Amino acid sequence: MISQIIFFILLFSAVFLFSKNARKIYRNIKLGQPLNRSDRPGERLKLMLLVAFGQKKMFKKPLPAILHLFVYVGFCIINIEMLEIVIDGLFGTHRILSALGSFYNFLIFAFEWLALGVLVSCVIFFIRRNLLNIYRFKGIELKDWPKTDANLILITEILLMAAFLFMNAADYSLQQQGAAGYHEAGAFPVSQYLSAMLPESANTLVFIERFCWWFHIIGVFAFLNYLPISKHLHIILAFPNTYFSKLEPKGQFTNIESVTAEVKSMLDPSIPPPSGEVARFGAKDVHDLTWKNLLDAYTCTECGRCTAACPANITGKLLSPRKIMMDTRDRLEEVGRNISKNGTFKEDEKSLIDSYITREELWACTTCNACVEQCPVNINPLEIIVGLRQYAVMEESQAPSSINAMFSNLENNGAPWKYSQADRANWANK
């Protein structure tokens, strides 16, 4: 009964803490401006199934895609066994689902091969990230905590899968010895070979089996509550994020409604001018972004595919789309802590632009959408960049001289070039 009580306390604490952190993240995302993404549900569902479940965009890079698929499928399916572990932990049973007979044997057989696949894939990922000179794993934004975060999760998954296999190996040995409480159940294609590495003493085997069982379940509970502070939150958020993706063509920009209404009123006097005062043009801080932009920030996997494809970054400019998303998330977390401390947001003399993202980064962007195309979970850094640019131009009248020259030409000549409208066709006479 003592072990059951301990297990119940751990289970309740893990679920309670995760729910508390999940509510904070939901509150932070809701700080964003409203945006309607409820249209075309069938198309959205199909997109989510292809991109989030089917990993469609991952396969632009086949090798990491296959390894990621092993980790994704393996980790998800192996955790089906969590159902059995929870039942066993609460009621003091052992392999309660073994009553399923041959189907249970098949499940354990599949789980073992998947666990081995996850373990090997994570080892390869660890080597790729730390020992190989891969461009997208570099960058100032991946120093310190982000790098540690990635390595921590890989090491954790390796340890969890190793614990699962050695737990089964000890269980298999005890079954072969006919130990009390360890009836024959399951098929062990991998751990049966690991059992040769274990001692023959029944008491020692029971200790190993119980230690690995507790290590595995506590590790899963810890992993659950590590997610909200980790880039691996995408394990959960990738599904809603892809469902609420922008369905319009990538090159189609969203105009500011108040500006559009003003222009229409100027062109057609019969259209009344917009009423009311606009709170802000563009985005200065995370409050001015849409809730989908903030969901994007929390969903970012920090994989770097966006940055590796960015022509500005490749040519040595300061812009990194991955950093844009990481900075947005960091600022949103800071705002969330401010609200938790004060009950409401208290001005802290900081903003997303300047305090986190520099003007040089913003104006280095070519708006080519390469980052949007490459993202495996349909994140859109460009929307954030454009929003911050709009604020800089429309609220502060601050833009690079080349941009200001273009604006002047548009105003005076109706085109980005310095030639007058009357001279546009001169090239045809040469």
PyMOL commands that set and color helices and strands:
alter all, ss='L'
color gray80, all
select helices_A, chain A and resi 2-29+41-53+56-60+62-91+96-100+102-130+135-137+140-142+145-177+191-197+202-229+231-243+257-267+286-288+291-299+305-309+311-314+321-342+352-355+359-364+370-374+381-394+401-413+421-429
alter helices_A, ss='H'
color red, helices_A
deselect
rebuild
show_as cartoon
